[in-house]
Amino acid sequence: MQDGIPVPVKLLEIDFVNDNAGKPAGIQKHISRRPIASFGNSDGDLEMLQWTTAGTGARFALLVHHTDTDREWAYDRHSTFGRLDKALDEAIVKGWTVVDMKSDWQRVFSFE
């Protein structure tokens, strides 16, 4: 209330951070179920992919590997942002699907 009038107030608290361990926490909070499929493109998605595939029954995890510097932005193990290192290693070990943007996609954007 401000001057006797109800006023919405946004608090500075952060509910969850949508990266790393915050991804499965956010998914659980909003849908209250473990997904049967998840898709990522960086190490920030690793915990979400692990959480998805740790469930019972059929599960699917896919990583998009950004390798095409000509049509998009490429990032990999040594990138300063968007790093894909640990998740790529785990995808190989666990048999997750990895899509290579440069070799697997003929078209990245609709206007091409």
N, C-alpha and C positions, 0 to 999 in steps of 0.2 A: 504494500500500500504506500502510495505517495500522495500526501495531502488528501487522504481519505478516499483515494481512487485506486482500484485494483490495477496493478501494472505487472505484466509478465517480466520476470527477471531471469536472465541467463547466468548461471553460476560458472565460475572458472574451472570447475572440476572437469576432469577428462574421464569419460565413461570407460573407454578402452581405446587403445591405439591399434589401428587397422594395419598392423605389420607384425611379422614374426609370431610370437605366442599370442598376441592380441587378436589375430585372425580367427583361430578356432574359438576363442572366448566370445568374440563378437557374433560369430555364427550361432553358437550355442545360445547366447542371450536372445537373439532375434528369431530363430526358428526352432530352438529347443530340440534339435535333432542332429545327429551326425550325418553329414552329406554322404551320398553314395558315389558322387563324382566331384572332383575339384580340379581347377585349372590355374596354373601359375606361370610366372615368367622370371622369377628372381629368388634369391635366397630368402627374401622376406615372405615367401609363400611356403617355405619348407614345412613349418609346423602344421599349417592347414592341410597340406598333402599327406603328411604323416598321420594326422588325426583322422582324416577321411579313410585312408587305407587300413588303419588299425581296426576298423569295425568288422563285424561279422558279415558274411554273405559277399555277393559280388560288389567290387569297388573299382573305381577308375580314377587314375591320377594322370594329368597331362601337363607337361612343361613346354612352353613356347620358347625356343632358343633364338634370340634376336641376333642374327648373324649377317643381316643384309644392310650394309652401310649405304648402299646406293638408293634403296627405296624406303628405308626406315632408319632407325637408330640401332646400332649394334652394341651389345654389351655382353660381357663374358666374365671369365675368371678374374681378370685384372682390371675391370672397369672401375672408375671412381664412383659410379652410382649404378644402380640396376644390376648389381653383381649377381651372376649365376655361377656358383662354384660348388658349394656344399649340396645344394639341391640337385645339381646335375650329376654329381657323384652318386647320391642316393637313388636317383632315378635309374641309373645304370644297374646298380646292385639289386634294386627291388623290381626291376622290369616295368617301370612306369613308361608311358608313351612320351617320347620327346619329338617335337616337331621342329625341324630346322627351317627357319623362315626363308633363307636364301635358296635352299635346294628343294624344299617341299611345297612352296607356294609359288604359283605362276604369277599371281596378282596379290598385292598387299592392300592397295587402296582401290576403291571403285572407280576413281577418275583415271586410273592408269590405262 
